[in-house]
Amino acid sequence: MAKKKASKRTAAPADGLPSTSDYRHSDKRTNLPGAAMASEGEIPRAKRVRYAYSPHLDPVLRFDATGRADRVAAIVEKACKGEHLDEGEKEILRAVGKNWEQPWLEWA
């Protein structure tokens, strides 16, 4: 914390009472809205926000229910041997390349 500068003390008047001076702040409080402003307009109700995370929800185990990830190993072996892949197998390999996912816990 910064130290305050020492101010010069004036000598007390002869009668022993401290001297006082009048100080007025000339600036106005410009950021305060007027009291009538609240009655002029309507405040719209905001929709309730549902956040992605809620500590009240239990975690859920998510996984690929289609089972496409289980067929990947056989398709890769087939491709490594140089055998021809059909369109369905190619699509599975493309999907695995884009988003390979293990089972995961969803905490929301």
Helices and strands as residue ranges (DSSP letters): H 37-40, E 60-62, G 68-71, H 72-80, H 87-98, E 104-106
